[in-house]
Amino acid sequence: MATSLKPDPKNPIPIKSRRGGGGKGKGPDDALSRTDKKLKQAEMLLSVSRKVAAIESLDEILTTLVEMTTWELSAARCSSTVVVPTRSDSHRF
């Protein structure tokens, strides 16, 4: 792998999921919380983009995406299957 998958300690991005509170919040604290969450999501997406851009191999890119997804979701494991319609085989990462 080209870079570490763990978040930078100086810039933690603890995005878990979009589930939760639902509905619109009331007041400036809720608006600030939503803005902060959106900022952290944007930072996480930028981190993914930078890491993937530094990798040349498709296999490494897919493996990195699976590992980063596992990390961000705090999952025990994660997988992705690439299916090519013109071929009879598929690749699992």
Helices and strands as residue ranges (DSSP letters): H 28-53, H 58-72, E 81-83, E 90-92
